[in-house]
Amino acid sequence: MEKMKWEVKHFDELSALEYHQILYLRTEIFVVEQNCPYQEVDHKDLVAYHVFGLNEQNELVAVARILPENVSYKEVSIGRVAIKQTYRGTGLADKLMNVTFSAINQLFGKKNIRISAQEYLLIFYSRHGFKAVSETYLEDDIPHVEMLKTTI
């Protein structure tokens, strides 16, 4: 896999170009690819830390969003995890999760982490220490499961 440059920035630290690239990739995947019209841009971005990976051409190809406690859940949460289609299956998603976990430790210390995972990704998130803590539910007509990674 090519060398990646990783960044972790609070919304207030993002350049307009970086935020544009983040929204472009998220919309490309969550709205267009998954054919799911929903409000992808939300006010949670304003309080989030954005984790993103840039390839050697400085193209944003991986992204995740960290939300502090009491924004989506009482725990710190990770969401909007997206990998550019041409980079899937390369191990990049695993690297993105590891960078995201490191960022959470640096920003908040050891914390439990809650996610709302698309059901087809249960095995992926299980490999990263998450356990299903809800029944399957529909979010924007896509099956999801709440998962929790216990670190404390």
N, C-alpha and C positions, 0 to 999 in steps of 0.2 A: 504494500500500500504506500502511496506517496506521502511525503511529509506534510503534516497538517500544522497550522498555527491555531492555537486555542485562545479564546478571549472570554472573560467573564466580566460583564459590566452591568451596573444598575441602569435603569432607564435613563436617569439624568446624565449618565456618562456617555450614552450612545451618540454617535454622529447621526445626522439625518440619513446619510448613505447607509450606515450600518442598520438602522431601524428599517429602512426601505428594503434592504436585502433580506432581513429576518422576515418581514411581512410577506415579501414576494415568495420565499420558499414555503412558508406555512400555508399561504393561500393556494399555491401550486399543488400542494399535497392534500390539505384538509378540505378545500372547497372544490377545486377542479378535478384532481385525480380521484378523490373519493366521492365525487358528484354529490356534495353535501352543502347546499346553500345554508349558511348560518353566519352569525355575527362573529367572524374570526378575530377581528380587532376588538378588544374590550378594555375596560378601565384598569383591569388587573395588570396590564403591561406597565402601567405608570409606577407601580410599587415593586415590580419584579426585577430580579437579576436575570440577565439573558446570557446563556452560555452558547457560544457558536464557534464552529470550526471553519477555517478558510483553507482551501487547497493552495498548491504552489502558484496558481494563477490569480490568487487572492479572491476567488469566487467562494461565497458562502455555501457550504454543502451539508452542514449539520447544525441543528439548533435545539435548545431546550430552554424552558423557562422555570425559574425557581421562585416560588412565592413564600413569603414569610408566614409564620404561624398566624392563624386567625384571619386569613384572607379567603381561601377556599375551604380550608379545614382548620381544626384546632392545631394540627401539626404543620410543619413545613411541608410544602408539596412541590412536586415536579409535574410539569405539563408541557403541552405543545412540543413534544419530542418529535423531530422530523429529520429524515435523512433524504437527500436528493436521490431520486430513483436510480441513477447510474452508479451510486455508491453503496447501494444496499447489498448485503451479503459479503461485504469486505472486512467486517469486524469494526467498522467505523461506529456503529451504534453502541457497541460495547465500550469503546473508547470514550464516546460522548457521555455515557452513564458514569464511567469512572471519573472523568473530569468534573461532572456535575456533583457527584458525591464529595469529591475533594473540596469543591467550592462551598458546598453546604457546611462542611466541617470548619472551613476557614471563616465563613461568614457568621455562622450560628452556633458552632460547637457540635458536639454529638447530639443529634436529634432524631426522633422517629420521623419517618417520611411517608406521606400518604399520596397515592396517585389514583386517578381514574383511568384504567387501562382499557384499550380496545381489546375485546375478548381474544382475538386471534394472536395477541402478543403476550398472553399469560405465561407461556413457557419462557419467553425472553426475559420478562420481568422476574419470574421465579428464579432464574439463574443469577439474578442480581440481588437476591435476598428478600424479595417481596412475597407476601403471602396474601391470597384472596381473603377478603373480610366481608364480602357482600355477595348476594346473588347477582346474576346477570341482570342488567337493566338497560333500557334504550336511552341513549343520549344522541339527539339529532338522528334518530333512526339507525344508529350503529350500536351493536351490543357492546357494553362496557362492564367492567368489574372493578370495584374499589379494592385496592391492594395497599398493604402496610409493610414497611420495612422497619423493623424494630432494632434500634441501635443503642437505646438506653434502658 
